[in-house]
Amino acid sequence: MNKNRTFAKITGYSLLLMTIIAGFAFGYAFPKIFNPGQLDIVQSNLAGNLQLYKLMLLAILIVLLLDLLVSWTLYRYFKNDNRKIALLSSILRIVYTVIFGIAAFYLTKNLHPTETSNEIIIHNFQLFQSIWSAGLIIFGIHLFLVGILMKLHMRIPKILWYLALIAGISYVVVHFLKLTLPQSDIVSILEMILALPMAIGELGLAVWLIIKGGKTK
Protein backbone atom coordinates (compact mmCIF):
# COMPACT_ATOMS: atom_id res chain seq x y z
CA MET A 1 0.00 0.00 0.00
CA ASN A 2 1.43 3.42 -0.94
CA LYS A 3 1.93 6.07 1.72
CA ASN A 4 -0.81 8.36 0.44
CA ARG A 5 -3.32 5.53 0.64
CA THR A 6 -2.26 4.88 4.24
CA PHE A 7 -2.62 8.54 5.21
CA ALA A 8 -5.99 8.70 3.45
CA LYS A 9 -7.37 5.72 5.37
CA ILE A 10 -5.99 6.90 8.72
CA THR A 11 -7.52 10.35 8.17
CA GLY A 12 -10.87 9.01 6.96
CA TYR A 13 -11.36 6.49 9.75
CA SER A 14 -10.15 8.99 12.37
CA LEU A 15 -12.68 11.58 11.18
CA LEU A 16 -15.51 9.05 11.25
CA LEU A 17 -14.52 7.81 14.72
CA MET A 18 -14.28 11.41 15.92
CA THR A 19 -17.79 12.12 14.63
CA ILE A 20 -19.24 9.13 16.51
CA ILE A 21 -17.44 9.93 19.78
CA ALA A 22 -18.25 13.66 19.59
CA GLY A 23 -21.87 12.73 18.83
CA PHE A 24 -22.00 10.81 22.11
CA ALA A 25 -20.27 13.59 24.08
CA PHE A 26 -22.15 16.61 22.74
CA GLY A 27 -25.27 15.10 21.24
CA TYR A 28 -26.18 12.85 24.17
CA ALA A 29 -24.17 13.41 27.37
CA PHE A 30 -23.75 17.21 27.43
CA PRO A 31 -27.47 18.10 26.98
CA LYS A 32 -28.43 15.64 29.73
CA ILE A 33 -26.34 17.59 32.22
CA PHE A 34 -26.31 21.19 31.03
CA ASN A 35 -29.61 22.60 29.80
CA PRO A 36 -29.62 26.42 29.36
CA GLY A 37 -33.37 26.37 30.00
CA GLN A 38 -32.97 24.65 33.40
CA LEU A 39 -29.98 26.39 34.96
CA ASP A 40 -31.34 26.05 38.50
CA ILE A 41 -30.91 22.24 38.44
CA VAL A 42 -27.53 21.94 36.67
CA GLN A 43 -25.79 20.91 39.90
CA SER A 44 -28.30 18.15 40.65
CA ASN A 45 -28.20 16.99 37.01
CA LEU A 46 -24.43 16.75 37.20
CA ALA A 47 -24.45 14.93 40.55
CA GLY A 48 -27.03 12.45 39.25
CA ASN A 49 -25.09 11.80 36.02
CA LEU A 50 -21.52 11.94 37.27
CA GLN A 51 -20.44 8.67 35.61
CA LEU A 52 -21.89 9.83 32.30
CA TYR A 53 -20.02 13.13 32.77
CA LYS A 54 -16.73 11.27 33.28
CA LEU A 55 -17.38 9.24 30.12
CA MET A 56 -18.05 12.50 28.30
CA LEU A 57 -14.69 13.91 29.45
CA LEU A 58 -12.95 10.71 28.31
CA ALA A 59 -14.69 11.04 24.92
CA ILE A 60 -13.45 14.65 24.64
CA LEU A 61 -9.89 13.52 25.40
CA ILE A 62 -10.07 10.91 22.62
CA VAL A 63 -11.42 13.55 20.21
CA LEU A 64 -8.51 15.85 21.11
CA LEU A 65 -5.98 13.10 20.37
CA LEU A 66 -7.70 12.22 17.09
CA ASP A 67 -7.69 15.91 16.10
CA LEU A 68 -3.92 16.03 16.56
CA LEU A 69 -3.52 12.85 14.50
CA VAL A 70 -5.71 14.24 11.69
CA SER A 71 -3.73 17.51 11.73
CA TRP A 72 -0.64 15.51 10.77
CA THR A 73 -2.18 13.00 8.35
CA LEU A 74 -4.11 15.68 6.41
CA TYR A 75 -0.85 17.58 5.93
CA ARG A 76 0.92 14.44 4.73
CA TYR A 77 -1.89 13.62 2.32
CA PHE A 78 -2.26 17.09 0.75
CA LYS A 79 1.33 18.39 0.95
CA ASN A 80 2.06 17.52 -2.70
CA ASP A 81 -0.92 19.59 -3.85
CA ASN A 82 0.23 22.75 -2.07
CA ARG A 83 2.72 22.43 0.77
CA LYS A 84 2.21 25.94 2.17
CA ILE A 85 -1.58 25.70 2.36
CA ALA A 86 -1.37 22.17 3.74
CA LEU A 87 1.06 23.29 6.45
CA LEU A 88 -1.01 26.36 7.38
CA SER A 89 -4.15 24.23 7.51
CA SER A 90 -2.42 21.72 9.79
CA ILE A 91 -1.11 24.45 12.12
CA LEU A 92 -4.59 26.00 12.38
CA ARG A 93 -6.09 22.64 13.34
CA ILE A 94 -3.42 22.19 16.03
CA VAL A 95 -4.16 25.70 17.36
CA TYR A 96 -7.88 24.85 17.39
CA THR A 97 -7.17 21.61 19.26
CA VAL A 98 -5.15 23.47 21.90
CA ILE A 99 -8.00 25.98 22.38
CA PHE A 100 -10.51 23.12 22.59
CA GLY A 101 -8.30 21.48 25.23
CA ILE A 102 -8.21 24.72 27.25
CA ALA A 103 -12.01 24.93 27.01
CA ALA A 104 -12.35 21.30 28.16
CA PHE A 105 -10.16 22.07 31.19
CA TYR A 106 -13.05 24.10 32.63
CA LEU A 107 -15.28 21.03 32.38
CA THR A 108 -12.87 19.11 34.62
CA LYS A 109 -13.49 21.72 37.33
CA ASN A 110 -17.03 20.35 37.68
CA LEU A 111 -15.93 16.84 38.66
CA HIS A 112 -16.93 17.41 42.32
CA PRO A 113 -20.45 18.88 42.05
CA THR A 114 -21.33 18.40 45.73
CA GLU A 115 -18.39 20.61 46.70
CA THR A 116 -19.15 23.33 44.13
CA SER A 117 -22.00 25.81 43.93
CA ASN A 118 -24.55 25.74 41.11
CA GLU A 119 -23.38 29.19 39.96
CA ILE A 120 -19.72 28.12 39.61
CA ILE A 121 -20.71 24.96 37.74
CA ILE A 122 -22.80 27.03 35.30
CA HIS A 123 -19.93 29.52 34.92
CA ASN A 124 -17.52 26.68 34.03
CA PHE A 125 -19.94 25.32 31.43
CA GLN A 126 -20.35 28.77 29.90
CA LEU A 127 -16.59 29.34 29.82
CA PHE A 128 -16.20 26.02 28.02
CA GLN A 129 -18.76 27.02 25.40
CA SER A 130 -17.37 30.50 24.76
CA ILE A 131 -13.72 29.36 24.53
CA TRP A 132 -14.70 26.46 22.28
CA SER A 133 -16.66 28.85 20.03
CA ALA A 134 -13.53 30.98 19.64
CA GLY A 135 -11.63 27.82 18.69
CA LEU A 136 -14.29 26.81 16.17
CA ILE A 137 -13.74 30.07 14.27
CA ILE A 138 -10.15 28.94 13.72
CA PHE A 139 -11.42 25.46 12.85
CA GLY A 140 -13.66 27.04 10.21
CA ILE A 141 -10.65 28.75 8.59
CA HIS A 142 -8.81 25.39 8.68
CA LEU A 143 -11.75 23.66 7.00
CA PHE A 144 -11.95 26.37 4.32
CA LEU A 145 -8.27 25.76 3.53
CA VAL A 146 -8.96 22.02 3.39
CA GLY A 147 -11.67 22.80 0.82
CA ILE A 148 -9.07 24.64 -1.28
CA LEU A 149 -6.69 21.67 -0.98
CA MET A 150 -9.49 19.33 -2.04
CA LYS A 151 -10.02 21.48 -5.16
CA LEU A 152 -6.30 21.50 -5.95
CA HIS A 153 -6.15 17.73 -5.51
CA MET A 154 -8.12 17.46 -8.79
CA ARG A 155 -9.51 13.99 -8.05
CA ILE A 156 -12.07 14.89 -5.39
CA PRO A 157 -15.63 15.52 -6.68
CA LYS A 158 -16.59 19.19 -6.94
CA ILE A 159 -19.59 18.80 -4.62
CA LEU A 160 -17.32 17.63 -1.77
CA TRP A 161 -14.92 20.55 -1.89
CA TYR A 162 -17.85 22.96 -2.30
CA LEU A 163 -19.35 21.51 0.89
CA ALA A 164 -16.03 21.84 2.72
CA LEU A 165 -15.74 25.51 1.69
CA ILE A 166 -19.35 26.22 2.74
CA ALA A 167 -18.80 24.37 6.04
CA GLY A 168 -15.66 26.40 6.76
CA ILE A 169 -17.45 29.71 6.16
CA SER A 170 -20.44 28.50 8.21
CA TYR A 171 -18.28 27.68 11.24
CA VAL A 172 -16.65 31.12 11.14
CA VAL A 173 -19.96 33.02 10.77
CA VAL A 174 -21.98 31.00 13.32
CA HIS A 175 -19.36 31.02 16.06
CA PHE A 176 -18.37 34.64 15.53
CA LEU A 177 -22.03 35.57 16.01
CA LYS A 178 -22.26 33.27 19.06
CA LEU A 179 -19.47 35.26 20.68
CA THR A 180 -20.72 38.69 19.68
CA LEU A 181 -24.52 38.15 19.84
CA PRO A 182 -24.95 35.25 22.29
CA GLN A 183 -28.63 35.92 23.05
CA SER A 184 -29.76 36.63 19.50
CA ASP A 185 -32.42 34.45 17.86
CA ILE A 186 -30.65 35.02 14.53
CA VAL A 187 -27.73 32.89 15.75
CA SER A 188 -30.01 29.95 16.60
CA ILE A 189 -31.83 30.17 13.25
CA LEU A 190 -28.57 30.46 11.31
CA GLU A 191 -27.04 27.53 13.19
CA MET A 192 -30.11 25.41 12.39
CA ILE A 193 -29.90 26.30 8.67
CA LEU A 194 -26.16 25.68 8.42
CA ALA A 195 -26.05 22.58 10.65
CA LEU A 196 -26.18 20.16 7.72
CA PRO A 197 -23.35 21.66 5.61
CA MET A 198 -21.27 22.09 8.78
CA ALA A 199 -21.74 18.42 9.63
CA ILE A 200 -21.13 16.90 6.21
CA GLY A 201 -18.34 19.24 5.07
CA GLU A 202 -15.65 17.08 6.67
CA LEU A 203 -17.62 13.83 6.64
CA GLY A 204 -17.81 13.84 2.85
CA LEU A 205 -14.03 14.07 2.69
CA ALA A 206 -13.70 11.26 5.26
CA VAL A 207 -15.82 8.86 3.20
CA TRP A 208 -14.01 9.76 -0.03
CA LEU A 209 -10.59 9.25 1.59
CA ILE A 210 -11.58 5.80 2.86
CA ILE A 211 -12.99 4.67 -0.50
CA LYS A 212 -10.71 6.37 -3.04
CA GLY A 213 -8.06 8.46 -1.31
CA GLY A 214 -4.49 7.73 -2.36
CA LYS A 215 -5.39 5.04 -4.87
CA THR A 216 -3.49 5.08 -8.14
CA LYS A 217 -5.53 6.19 -11.13
Order of alpha helices (4+ residues) and beta strands (2+ residues): alpha-alpha-alpha-alpha-alpha-alpha-alpha-alpha
